[in-house]
């Protein structure tokens, strides 16, 4: 589907467009979103901050690796060949997660404390747009058919579901709020099934998992789960749902193919099981174990751990290189992007980034299923 250029609008809530996990939240009192402070930080670290026109900035030969620095309100742009940080791009307050836009020409950064989305070029890291009026977007997801856009308001305890339509402006998309669904404590991570019919939401401080019907924006079911549920992953056949238990050392596997969910197995992975990333072969999925400082590879058919990789510094969000040779993971407590060689099963590089790195993404990645 062709979406064209980058004019974007939010129709509901008077939102406007402007140019330009241990625990889910971070203390807003320690946020340093002020530009002068960010500039001084950049000077101190030797990293350039991209405030103005960026055409003269150095660009990597291949699409960069992006790392969100949640406590610095910046996005690190990293060369995937030399593993050097090229610059830091300003975002809104508390950026946590990223997602590719429907036209694949923009990468969306969800700024939870700024009620906004920052759009950057996924091939260069250049700033494109800021969309305001998206309330408390801790997590974000487009449905596979690109008809729905969903956000989890982690601080305000609701889930917002937007309709996505092609814009009449020069090639963007419009977001129209379809419904705000109230949730129990701390909606955390989101996953949409491959048929774009069901939105799954973990409720971190309620120890629950909820399924929402996208067409009607109503809750299908709610079930109790283990301690501090975080990320959610659903297999390509929409049959099995995996849930990371950050307050424990297990991943729960649920059969969600019927009317009501059924717990199939609790898979031991490591303390602080948190974030998922598909291996790209429609069979295996990675989970980062935040406290154990490991990453487990799970066989989604046998429901067993088949490999384990070292991941120091509190591993969080991950991406995987297109050839599955490398895992790129945010080391949350160490302020690093860690690169893991999956064949040698060892850390081969660490790149210094900003405070509390969280989301990680690159355009040259393995499949998402």
Long-range contacts (C-beta under 8 A, 24 or more apart in sequence): 1-102, 1-103, 1-146, 2-103, 2-171, 3-101, 3-102, 3-103, 3-105, 3-166, 3-167, 3-171, 3-172, 3-173, 4-103, 4-167, 4-170, 4-171, 4-172, 5-105, 5-169, 5-170, 5-171, 5-172, 6-105, 6-106, 6-119, 6-128, 6-129, 6-170, 6-171, 6-172, 7-167, 7-169, 7-170, 7-171, 7-172, 8-119, 8-129, 8-131, 8-167, 8-169, 8-172, 8-173, 8-174, 8-175, 9-167, 9-169, 9-172, 9-174, 9-175, 10-131, 10-132, 10-133, 10-134, 10-162, 10-174, 10-175, 10-176, 10-177, 11-174, 11-175, 11-176, 11-177, 12-162, 12-175, 12-176, 12-177, 13-133, 13-135, 13-177, 14-133, 15-131, 15-132, 15-133, 15-134, 15-175, 16-132, 16-133, 17-129, 17-130, 17-131, 17-132, 18-129, 18-130, 18-132, 19-129, 19-130, 20-127, 20-128, 20-129, 20-130, 21-188, 21-230, 21-246, 21-274, 21-275, 21-290, 21-316, 21-332, 21-358, 22-246, 22-272, 22-290, 22-314, 22-332, 24-96, 24-138, 24-154, 24-186, 24-188, 24-204, 25-94, 25-112, 25-138, 25-154, 25-155, 26-70, 26-71, 26-94, 26-356, 28-93, 28-94, 28-113, 30-71, 31-71, 31-73, 31-93, 31-94, 31-113, 32-71, 32-72, 32-73, 33-73, 33-92, 33-93, 33-114, 35-90, 38-72, 38-73, 38-74, 38-88, 38-90, 41-72, 41-354, 42-88, 45-352, 47-76, 47-85, 47-87, 47-88, 48-86, 48-87, 48-88, 49-74, 49-87, 49-88, 49-89, 49-90, 50-77, 50-87, 50-88, 50-89, 50-90, 50-125, 50-126, 50-127, 51-90, 54-124, 54-125, 54-126, 54-127, 55-126, 57-86, 57-87, 57-126, 58-86, 59-86, 59-124, 59-125, 60-86, 62-364, 63-122, 63-123, 63-362, 63-363, 63-364, 64-124, 64-125, 64-362, 65-319, 65-328, 65-337, 65-360, 65-361, 65-362, 66-98, 66-107, 66-120, 66-122, 66-125, 66-359, 66-360, 66-361, 66-362, 67-330, 67-337, 67-353, 67-354, 67-357, 67-359, 67-360, 68-95, 68-96, 68-97, 68-98, 68-109, 68-330, 68-357, 68-358, 68-359, 68-360, 69-95, 69-353, 69-354, 69-355, 69-356, 69-357, 69-358, 70-94, 70-95, 70-96, 70-355, 70-356, 70-357, 70-358, 71-354, 71-355, 71-356, 72-354, 72-355, 72-356, 73-111, 74-354, 75-109, 75-118, 75-120, 75-125, 76-337, 76-351, 76-353, 76-354, 76-357, 77-125, 78-337, 78-351, 78-353, 80-362, 80-364, 83-339, 83-349, 83-351, 84-351, 85-351, 85-352, 85-353, 86-125, 87-125, 88-354, 89-118, 89-120, 89-125, 89-126, 89-127, 90-127, 91-118, 92-116, 92-118, 92-130, 95-358, 95-359, 96-138, 96-139, 96-358, 96-359, 97-138, 97-139, 97-140, 97-317, 97-358, 97-359, 98-359, 98-361, 99-140, 99-141, 99-142, 100-142, 100-361, 101-142, 101-173, 102-142, 102-146, 102-164, 102-173, 103-171, 103-172, 103-173, 107-361, 108-140, 109-359, 110-134, 110-137, 110-138, 110-139, 110-140, 110-151, 111-137, 112-136, 112-137, 112-138, 112-154, 112-155, 113-155, 122-361, 122-363, 123-363, 131-175, 134-160, 134-175, 135-160, 138-187, 138-188, 139-187, 139-188, 139-189, 139-190, 140-190, 141-190, 141-191, 141-192, 141-199, 142-192, 143-192, 143-196, 143-199, 143-214, 144-192, 144-194, 144-195, 144-196, 145-196, 147-196, 148-178, 148-192, 148-196, 148-199, 148-214, 149-175, 150-190, 150-192, 150-199, 151-190, 152-183, 152-187, 152-188, 152-189, 152-190, 152-201, 153-183, 153-187, 154-186, 154-187, 154-188, 154-204, 157-182, 157-183, 157-184, 157-185, 157-186, 157-187, 158-182, 158-183, 158-187, 159-183, 159-187, 159-190, 159-199, 159-201, 159-212, 161-199, 161-212, 161-214, 161-217, 178-217, 179-217, 181-212, 181-217, 181-218, 181-219, 183-210, 184-208, 184-210, 184-222, 188-229, 188-230, 188-231, 189-230, 189-231, 189-232, 190-232, 191-232, 191-233, 191-234, 191-241, 193-234, 193-238, 194-234, 194-236, 194-237, 194-238, 194-369, 195-238, 198-256, 200-232, 200-234, 200-241, 200-256, 201-232, 202-229, 202-230, 202-231, 202-232, 202-243, 203-229, 204-228, 204-229, 204-230, 204-246, 209-241, 209-243, 209-254, 209-261, 211-256, 211-261, 221-259, 221-260, 221-261, 223-254, 223-260, 223-261, 225-252, 226-250, 226-252, 226-266, 230-273, 230-274, 230-275, 231-274, 231-275, 231-276, 231-287, 232-276, 233-276, 233-278, 233-285, 235-282, 235-300, 235-369, 236-282, 236-369, 240-264, 240-300, 242-276, 242-285, 242-287, 242-298, 242-300, 244-273, 244-274, 244-275, 244-276, 244-287, 245-273, 246-272, 246-273, 246-274, 246-290, 248-273, 249-273, 249-289, 249-292, 251-287, 251-296, 251-298, 253-303, 264-303, 265-303, 267-298, 267-303, 267-304, 267-305, 268-305, 269-294, 269-296, 269-298, 269-305, 270-294, 270-296, 270-308, 274-315, 274-316, 275-315, 275-316, 275-317, 275-318, 277-317, 277-318, 277-319, 277-320, 277-327, 278-320, 278-366, 278-367, 278-368, 278-369, 279-320, 279-324, 279-366, 280-320, 280-324, 280-365, 280-366, 280-367, 280-368, 280-369, 281-324, 281-367, 282-367, 282-369, 286-318, 286-320, 286-327, 288-315, 288-316, 288-317, 288-318, 288-329, 289-315, 290-314, 290-315, 290-316, 290-332, 295-327, 295-329, 295-340, 307-342, 307-345, 308-345, 309-340, 309-342, 309-345, 310-340, 310-345, 310-346, 310-347, 311-338, 311-340, 311-347, 312-338, 312-347, 313-338, 316-357, 316-358, 316-360, 317-358, 317-359, 317-360, 318-360, 319-360, 319-361, 319-362, 319-365, 320-365, 320-366, 321-362, 321-364, 321-365, 321-366, 322-364, 322-365, 322-366, 323-366, 324-366, 328-360, 328-362, 329-360, 330-357, 330-358, 330-359, 330-360, 331-357, 332-356, 332-357, 332-358
